[in-house]
Amino acid sequence: MRFLEYETWRIADSSSQGDHDNMVREWFLYVARYKEELFGEWVSARYFQQVDANGAATGVYVMLFEYDSMLGHHAYKNRRLHSYAMEDGIYEHYRSIDPYQLFDESTVTTDYIQPEKTDLWFDIPVTDSYNKFISYTTWRLKKEADLKAYNALIEAHFERIRADVDCFCASRYYKMVTREAEHIGGYSIFHEYMDINAFKGSDIYEEFIKTLEEFAGNIEVVYMQVKEKHLWIDYSASMNV
């Protein structure tokens, strides 16, 4: 099963916006060039900036890394760390262009998620994906939640948004896990809207959240927009995982 790492950060005060943006671009180009040799377990990497509900940037950036599996994630991380420790040079250039060195480390967060109910997912290609407005919602189920009724809610919600093609262009559902892929009782949904006006013009999401509150607590939502889409890497179509 695929394994995703959701990482957020702010730029360090000692770093400039220009240096940060240029290093992220260089990093993407390097990963794409050496994918087979150094990043075989990677399925995709997507880059976003967090915004508020009106589309104003918050200064937080997001990277969504997708690996072929939890074991693949660990294999890659361990191989790279071993290379650093042995100073064998294999990942030395990668180390020099890793944008992490420009992050404010105190703001870095990392969550892990895995696909759930993928038969409900959908993705409609859009011409100008830079206009997409994305909501990422996370929650934890209450101990007393009726699982049958909860699952019925999720399925009904996806059925409803699939029918609203003028508003939604993609939705994906995940379970939240530890680094060792143990489910921690949380779930999340990525909703992609055609643009911010589509988001503001739909009441489907708000109605879903109100009903979800019967089953879940710690409901949190962040909004995002696409960054550097032309640099994203995505090998999902060619990897049978």
Residue, then its C-alpha position, 0 to 999 in steps of 0.5 A: m500500500r502506498f505511504l505518504e508523508y505530509e510535511t509543512w514548514r516556514i522559511a527560516d528568518s536567515s533565509s530569503q524567499g528567492d533562495h528558498d524558491n530557487m532551491v526547491r526548483e533545483w531540488f525537483l529537477y535533480v530528483a526527476r533526473y536521478k529518480e531511477e538511480l536514487f529515488g526508486e521508491w518515490v511515486s510522486a512529490r507535490y508542492f503547495q502553499q497554505v492559504d486562508a479561506n480567502g486565498a491569502a498566503t499564510g507563509v506555510y509551505v507543504m510537500l506531499f511525498e508519496y512512496d510505493s509503501m511504508l517499507g519503501h519509505h523506510a528503505y529510502k530514508n535509511r539508504r540516504l542516512h547510511s550514505y551520509a554516515m559513510e560519506d560515500g558521496i552518493y547523496e552528497h549533491y542531494r544533501s547540498i540542495d535539500p531545501y530543508q536547510l532553509f526551513d525554520e526547523s521549529t515550524v516543521t511538521t510531518d504526518y503520515i497517511q495511507p489511502e482509504k476507500t480508493d474506489l470512492w476517489f475521483d480526479i477530473p483533469v483541469t486545464d489550469s490546475y494553478n487555479k485549484f483551491i484545495s482543502y485538507t481536512t483531518w479528524r479523529l473518530k470518537k470512541e462511541a462513533d457508529l462505524k456503519a453510520y460513519n462509513a455511510l456518511i463518507e460514501a454519501h459525501f463522495e457520491r454528492i461531490r462526484a455529481d458536482v463537477d462544476c465545483f469539485c475536480a478531485s477528492r481523496y480519502y486517507k487514514m492517518v497513521t504512524r511512521e510504522a503505518e499503524h492507524i491512529g484513529g484519524y482520517s483525512i480528505f483532500h478536496e480539490y475545487m476548480d478555483i476559490n470561487a467554486f469553493k465559496g459557492s458550494d455548501i456541500y463541504e460545510e454540510f459535511i463538516k456539520t454532520l461529521e461532528e456527530f462522529a468525530g472530534n479534533i476536526e481541522v482544516v487547512y487550505m492550499q494552492v498549487k506551487e510550481k506544478h510544472l516541476w511536480i514529479d508523478y510516476s503513479a501511472s507507471m508504478n504498479v503499487 
